[in-house]
Amino acid sequence: MNQFRFELIHTCAQTGARLGRLHTPHGVINTPCYMPVGTQATVKAMTPRDLADTGSEICLANTYHLFERPGHELVREAGGLHTFMRWDKPILTDSGGFQVFSLAKLNKISEDGVVFNSHVDGRKIFMGPEQSMQIQSHLGSTIAMAFDECVKNPATLKYAKEACERTLRWLERCKNEMDRLNSLETTINKNQLLFGINQGCTYDELRISHMKEIAKMDLDGYAIGGLAVGEPKEDMYRIISAVEPYAPKDKPRYLMGVGTPGNILEGVSRGVDLFDCVMPSRNARHGHLFTKKGIININNAKYERDDKPIDEECNCPTCQKHSRAYIRHLFKSNEILGMRLAVIHNLHFYNNLMQEIRDNLDNGTFEDYKNEVIDSYEEDLAEENNGGIFVFDTGHPLLSMFANLFLNR
């Protein structure tokens, strides 16, 4: 019996933001929800219990990286990702498409799939829709993402259209292969869910037509991919607004690879239910910590004797027990505990943000909350900049991160 159901509880009349619950075979996900990124079956510096304690209800793992190491067959022999990593909540695996098109040296795209060189040992690998579905089936994730062609921005309209059409044909093959795999007795998770991915670069009409086509396929969920890859954030928001009206109302919507707290609030207000981004955990490992008053760089000398917690309004274990001075000492001494405490804090911050969003949606106060949070966040960032910390938002999480790391090292 398939235990999947998306329960839409409330839609904000002013913004279109949605409060919901995603029921899956591995548990319930309250939406809007942020998914921490555990690329290689781990969120770096965290145990699965740590992850649950921060309030995380789902985590993301990467198909391509797990295909490379330790290998999907080994994970299958272990009983799937849930057993392998001892995580009993939902897991989403991305298809590997983004990594195939960005990390690896690309050799050839054809109708069958992609031939490329491994970034680990250089060997030639072929991956297409069927192979991606087979790997994800062996991993046994709750949600599998369809294999798509990730087009670099900017791209010509002609190429973007060709890639969209190919992605649509690949999606049909993904669906057929998943149906076959879920019917096999040997399959770990016979109720694995399939999300399709909307593509089309920053071309509104192409995005809309592609969403209309994939919506006809009655998938379990719908993602918007190919954004947060360097385009201005205004373009990203415009595309979300253009596409969301054509996504099925009774299915969850996922904005891939996004983003900052501001990105999330803007995405939620446009009807997005799920988000993922490496920013909170990766930034944390470099000492960049989120607070109600903006981002702080714990490496800065101003925190050397600061006995306050990272965020005086935060009730995470890090803030309840440790001072900024101690955490700065750990970073300056290259102690692993510093990274661990920092990641715990940042993930707690993100999950608390999502809980506040859900609470305000439930109370009918989301629009006021969003305006208040965004305004105060920007004001406090300006104040923190005057204190010697520069925080740049390029509209792309990774570019912003590298800009901040360079300027605040």
C-alpha positions as CSV (number, residue, x, y, z in Angstrom):
1,M,0.0,0.0,0.0
2,N,1.4,3.4,-1.0
3,Q,1.4,5.7,2.1
4,F,2.1,8.9,0.1
5,R,-0.3,11.8,0.4
6,F,0.2,15.6,0.2
7,E,-2.2,17.3,2.6
8,L,-2.7,21.0,1.8
9,I,-3.9,22.6,5.1
10,H,-3.9,26.3,4.3
11,T,-3.0,28.7,1.5
12,C,-2.2,32.3,2.3
13,A,-4.7,34.5,0.4
14,Q,-2.3,37.4,0.2
15,T,0.8,35.6,-1.0
16,G,-0.1,32.1,-2.1
17,A,2.2,30.5,0.5
18,R,1.1,27.0,1.5
19,L,1.0,25.1,4.8
20,G,0.9,21.4,4.4
21,R,2.0,17.9,5.4
22,L,3.7,15.4,3.1
23,H,2.9,11.8,4.2
24,T,5.5,9.3,3.1
25,P,6.4,5.7,3.9
26,H,9.2,6.9,6.1
27,G,7.2,9.6,8.1
28,V,5.5,13.0,7.8
29,I,7.2,16.1,6.5
30,N,5.7,19.4,7.6
31,T,5.8,22.0,4.9
32,P,7.3,24.4,4.1
33,C,10.4,22.5,4.9
34,Y,14.2,22.9,4.6
35,M,16.1,19.7,3.7
36,P,19.8,19.6,4.9
37,V,22.2,18.2,2.4
38,G,24.0,15.0,3.3
39,T,25.7,14.5,-0.1
40,Q,27.5,11.2,0.8
41,A,24.9,9.9,3.3
42,T,26.1,12.3,5.9
43,V,25.7,16.0,6.8
44,K,29.3,16.8,7.5
45,A,30.2,16.8,11.2
46,M,26.7,15.6,12.2
47,T,25.4,12.2,13.4
48,P,21.8,11.2,12.3
49,R,20.7,11.8,15.8
50,D,22.2,15.3,15.8
51,L,20.2,15.9,12.6
52,A,17.0,14.8,14.1
53,D,17.7,16.9,17.2
54,T,18.0,20.1,15.1
55,G,14.4,19.5,13.9
56,S,15.2,18.1,10.5
57,E,12.4,15.8,9.2
58,I,14.1,14.8,5.9
59,C,17.6,14.9,4.5
60,L,19.0,14.9,1.0
61,A,21.7,12.5,-0.4
62,N,23.4,12.5,-3.8
63,T,23.0,9.7,-6.3
64,Y,26.1,10.4,-8.3
65,H,28.5,10.6,-5.3
66,L,27.0,7.5,-3.7
67,F,27.3,5.7,-7.1
68,E,31.0,6.6,-7.0
69,R,31.6,5.8,-3.3
70,P,30.7,3.4,-1.7
71,G,28.7,2.1,-4.7
72,H,24.9,1.6,-4.9
73,E,25.2,-2.1,-4.9
74,L,27.0,-2.0,-1.5
75,V,24.3,0.3,-0.1
76,R,21.6,-2.1,-1.5
77,E,23.3,-5.1,0.2
78,A,23.2,-3.1,3.5
79,G,19.5,-2.7,3.2
80,G,19.3,0.8,1.6
81,L,20.3,4.2,2.8
82,H,18.0,4.3,5.8
83,T,19.7,1.2,7.3
84,F,23.1,2.1,6.0
85,M,23.2,5.5,7.7
86,R,20.8,4.7,10.5
87,W,18.3,7.4,9.6
88,D,14.6,6.5,9.9
89,K,13.1,9.6,8.5
90,P,12.5,10.5,4.8
91,I,15.4,10.8,2.4
92,L,15.4,12.5,-1.0
93,T,18.0,11.5,-3.5
94,D,18.8,13.8,-6.4
95,S,19.2,12.2,-9.8
96,G,22.9,12.9,-10.2
97,G,22.1,15.0,-13.2
98,F,23.5,18.2,-11.8
99,Q,26.8,16.6,-10.9
100,V,27.1,14.8,-14.2
101,F,26.7,18.1,-16.0
102,S,28.8,20.2,-13.7
103,L,31.5,18.2,-11.8
104,A,32.5,15.7,-14.4
105,K,34.3,16.3,-17.7
106,L,31.4,15.9,-20.1
107,N,32.0,13.9,-23.2
108,K,28.7,13.4,-25.0
109,I,25.0,14.0,-24.5
110,S,22.7,11.8,-26.6
111,E,19.1,10.7,-26.5
112,D,20.2,7.7,-24.5
113,G,21.9,9.6,-21.8
114,V,25.4,11.1,-21.0
115,V,28.9,9.7,-21.3
116,F,31.3,11.4,-19.0
117,N,34.5,10.9,-17.0
118,S,34.5,10.2,-13.3
119,H,35.8,13.0,-11.1
120,V,37.3,10.4,-8.8
121,D,39.4,8.2,-11.1
122,G,38.7,9.5,-14.7
123,R,37.0,6.3,-15.9
124,K,34.2,6.6,-18.5
125,I,30.7,6.3,-17.1
126,F,27.4,6.2,-18.9
127,M,24.3,7.5,-17.1
128,G,20.8,7.8,-18.5
129,P,17.3,7.9,-17.1
130,E,17.1,4.1,-16.5
131,Q,20.5,4.0,-14.8
132,S,19.7,6.9,-12.5
133,M,16.4,5.3,-11.5
134,Q,18.1,1.9,-10.9
135,I,20.8,3.5,-8.6
136,Q,18.2,5.4,-6.6
137,S,16.1,2.3,-6.3
138,H,19.1,0.5,-4.9
139,L,19.6,3.4,-2.5
140,G,16.0,2.9,-1.4
141,S,15.3,6.6,-0.9
142,T,11.8,7.9,-0.1
143,I,11.8,10.4,-3.0
144,A,13.8,9.9,-6.2
145,M,14.4,12.8,-8.6
146,A,14.1,12.4,-12.3
147,F,17.2,12.5,-14.5
148,D,17.3,15.8,-16.3
149,E,19.6,17.9,-18.5
150,C,21.0,20.8,-16.5
151,V,21.7,23.6,-18.9
152,K,24.1,26.3,-18.0
153,N,22.9,29.9,-17.6
154,P,22.9,31.8,-19.9
155,A,21.9,29.5,-22.8
156,T,20.4,30.3,-26.1
157,L,16.6,29.8,-26.5
158,K,17.2,27.2,-29.1
159,Y,19.5,25.0,-26.9
160,A,17.3,25.5,-23.8
161,K,14.3,24.4,-25.8
162,E,16.1,21.3,-27.1
163,A,17.2,20.4,-23.6
164,C,13.7,20.8,-22.2
165,E,12.3,18.5,-24.8
166,R,15.0,15.9,-24.1
167,T,14.3,16.3,-20.3
168,L,10.6,15.6,-21.0
169,R,11.4,12.4,-22.9
170,W,13.8,11.3,-20.2
171,L,11.1,11.9,-17.6
172,E,8.8,9.5,-19.4
173,R,11.6,6.9,-19.3
174,C,12.2,7.6,-15.6
175,K,8.6,7.1,-14.8
176,N,8.4,3.8,-16.8
177,E,11.6,2.5,-15.2
178,M,10.4,3.4,-11.7
179,D,7.1,1.7,-12.2
180,R,9.0,-1.4,-13.3
181,L,11.4,-1.3,-10.4
182,N,8.7,-0.7,-7.8
183,S,6.9,-3.9,-9.1
184,L,9.9,-6.2,-8.3
185,E,10.0,-8.3,-5.2
186,T,13.7,-7.5,-4.6
187,T,13.2,-3.8,-4.6
188,I,14.0,-2.2,-1.2
189,N,11.3,0.5,-1.3
190,K,8.4,-0.5,-3.5
191,N,6.7,2.8,-2.7
192,Q,9.5,5.1,-3.9
193,L,8.2,8.4,-5.1
194,L,9.2,10.2,-8.2
195,F,9.5,14.0,-8.6
196,G,9.8,15.6,-12.0
197,I,12.0,18.6,-12.7
198,N,11.0,21.8,-14.5
199,Q,13.7,23.3,-16.7
200,G,13.9,26.1,-19.2
201,C,16.7,28.5,-18.0
202,T,15.3,32.0,-17.5
203,Y,12.8,31.9,-20.4
204,D,9.4,32.3,-19.0
205,E,7.4,30.8,-21.8
206,L,9.7,27.8,-22.0
207,R,9.4,27.2,-18.3
208,I,5.6,27.5,-18.4
209,S,5.2,25.1,-21.4
210,H,7.6,22.6,-19.8
211,M,5.7,22.7,-16.5
212,K,2.4,22.2,-18.3
213,E,3.8,19.1,-20.0
214,I,5.2,17.5,-17.0
215,A,2.1,18.3,-15.0
216,K,0.2,15.9,-17.3
217,M,2.2,13.0,-16.1
218,D,0.7,12.8,-12.6
219,L,4.0,12.6,-10.7
220,D,4.3,12.5,-6.9
221,G,5.9,16.0,-6.8
222,Y,7.3,18.8,-9.0
223,A,10.6,20.6,-8.7
224,I,12.0,23.7,-10.2
225,G,15.6,23.1,-11.2
226,G,18.3,25.1,-13.0
227,L,18.0,28.2,-10.8
228,A,20.4,29.7,-8.2
229,V,23.2,29.0,-10.7
230,G,24.4,32.6,-11.1
231,E,21.3,34.4,-12.4
232,P,20.2,37.6,-10.5
233,K,17.8,36.6,-7.7
234,E,15.1,38.8,-9.3
235,D,15.2,36.5,-12.3
236,M,14.8,33.5,-10.0
237,Y,11.8,35.0,-8.3
238,R,10.2,36.0,-11.6
239,I,10.6,32.4,-12.9
240,I,9.1,30.9,-9.8
241,S,6.1,33.3,-10.0
242,A,5.6,32.4,-13.7
243,V,5.8,28.6,-13.2
244,E,4.0,27.9,-9.9
245,P,0.5,28.6,-11.2
246,Y,0.9,25.7,-13.6
247,A,2.2,23.2,-11.1
248,P,-0.5,20.8,-9.7
249,K,-2.0,22.2,-6.6
250,D,-2.4,18.9,-4.9
251,K,1.3,17.9,-5.2
252,P,4.4,19.2,-3.3
253,R,6.6,21.8,-5.0
254,Y,10.4,21.8,-4.5
255,L,12.8,24.6,-5.4
256,M,16.2,22.9,-5.9
257,G,19.4,24.3,-4.4
258,V,17.9,27.4,-2.7
259,G,19.0,29.1,-0.5
260,T,19.4,32.1,1.9
261,P,16.7,32.8,4.5
262,G,15.5,35.6,2.2
263,N,15.4,33.3,-0.8
264,I,13.3,30.8,1.3
265,L,10.9,33.4,2.4
266,E,10.4,34.7,-1.1
267,G,10.0,31.1,-2.4
268,V,7.5,30.2,0.3
269,S,5.5,33.4,-0.6
270,R,5.3,32.1,-4.2
271,G,3.9,28.7,-3.2
272,V,7.1,26.5,-2.8
273,D,6.9,23.7,-0.2
274,L,10.5,22.2,-0.1
275,F,14.0,23.7,-0.2
276,D,17.5,22.4,0.0
277,C,20.9,24.1,0.2
278,V,24.4,23.4,1.4
279,M,24.7,27.0,2.7
280,P,23.9,26.6,6.4
281,S,26.1,23.6,6.9
282,R,29.0,24.6,4.6
283,N,29.0,28.2,5.9
284,A,29.0,26.9,9.5
285,R,32.1,24.8,8.9
286,H,33.9,28.1,8.0
287,G,32.6,29.9,11.0
288,H,29.8,31.9,9.3
289,L,26.8,31.6,11.6
290,F,23.2,32.7,11.1
291,T,21.5,34.8,13.8
292,K,18.4,36.9,14.2
293,K,20.6,39.9,13.6
294,G,22.3,38.6,10.5
295,I,25.4,36.6,9.8
296,I,28.5,36.7,12.1
297,N,32.0,35.5,11.3
298,I,33.1,33.8,14.5
299,N,36.7,34.0,13.4
300,N,36.8,37.7,13.8
301,A,38.9,39.1,16.7
302,K,35.9,41.0,18.2
303,Y,34.6,37.6,19.5
304,E,37.8,36.6,21.3
305,R,36.4,37.5,24.8
306,D,32.7,37.5,24.0
307,D,30.9,35.3,26.5
308,K,27.5,35.6,24.9
309,P,26.1,32.7,22.9
310,I,26.1,32.9,19.1
311,D,22.5,34.1,19.2
312,E,20.9,35.1,22.4
313,E,17.4,34.3,21.0
314,C,18.4,30.7,20.0
315,N,17.7,27.7,22.1
316,C,19.9,25.2,20.3
317,P,22.3,23.1,22.3
318,T,25.3,25.2,21.1
319,C,23.8,28.5,22.2
320,Q,22.5,27.0,25.5
321,K,25.9,25.8,26.5
322,H,28.8,27.6,24.7
323,S,30.0,31.1,24.2
324,R,31.2,32.9,21.1
325,A,34.7,33.1,22.6
326,Y,34.9,29.3,23.1
327,I,33.6,28.5,19.6
328,R,36.1,31.0,18.1
329,H,38.9,29.3,20.1
330,L,37.8,25.9,18.6
331,F,38.0,27.3,15.1
332,K,41.3,29.1,15.6
333,S,42.7,25.8,17.1
334,N,41.3,23.8,14.1
335,E,39.3,21.6,16.5
336,I,36.6,19.5,14.9
337,L,34.2,20.3,17.7
338,G,34.0,23.9,16.5
339,M,32.6,22.8,13.1
340,R,30.2,20.4,14.8
341,L,28.8,23.0,17.2
342,A,28.5,25.5,14.3
343,V,26.6,23.2,12.0
344,I,24.2,22.2,14.8
345,H,23.5,25.9,15.3
346,N,23.0,26.8,11.7
347,L,20.7,23.8,11.0
348,H,18.7,24.7,14.1
349,F,18.4,28.3,12.9
350,Y,17.1,27.1,9.5
351,N,14.6,24.6,11.0
352,N,13.4,27.2,13.5
353,L,12.9,29.6,10.6
354,M,10.7,27.0,8.8
355,Q,8.8,26.4,12.0
356,E,8.1,30.2,12.4
357,I,7.0,30.3,8.8
358,R,4.6,27.4,9.4
359,D,3.3,28.9,12.6
360,N,2.6,32.2,10.9
361,L,0.9,30.5,8.0
362,D,-1.3,28.6,10.5
363,N,-2.1,31.9,12.3
364,G,-2.8,33.9,9.2
365,T,0.0,36.3,9.8
366,F,2.6,35.1,7.3
367,E,2.7,38.2,5.1
368,D,3.3,40.5,8.1
369,Y,5.9,38.1,9.4
370,K,7.8,37.9,6.1
371,N,7.9,41.7,5.7
372,E,9.1,42.1,9.3
373,V,11.8,39.4,9.1
374,I,13.2,40.5,5.7
375,D,13.3,44.1,6.7
376,S,15.0,43.5,10.0
377,Y,17.4,41.0,8.5
378,E,18.6,43.6,5.9
379,E,18.8,46.4,8.5
380,D,20.8,44.2,10.9
381,L,23.2,43.1,8.1
382,A,23.9,46.7,7.3
383,E,24.7,47.3,11.0
384,E,27.0,44.2,11.1
385,N,28.8,45.4,8.0
386,N,29.7,48.6,9.9
387,G,31.2,46.3,12.5
388,G,33.6,44.8,10.0
389,I,31.7,41.8,8.6
390,F,30.7,42.0,5.0
391,V,27.8,39.9,3.8
392,F,27.2,39.8,0.1
393,D,24.1,38.3,-1.5
394,T,24.8,37.6,-5.2
395,G,21.5,35.8,-5.7
396,H,23.5,32.5,-5.9
397,P,24.2,30.8,-2.5
398,L,27.6,29.4,-3.4
399,L,28.8,32.6,-5.0
400,S,27.7,34.5,-2.0
401,M,29.4,32.1,0.3
402,F,32.8,32.4,-1.6
403,A,32.5,36.2,-1.6
404,N,31.9,36.2,2.1
405,L,34.7,33.7,2.8
406,F,37.2,35.8,0.8
407,L,36.2,39.1,2.4
408,N,36.1,37.8,5.9
409,R,39.0,35.4,6.2
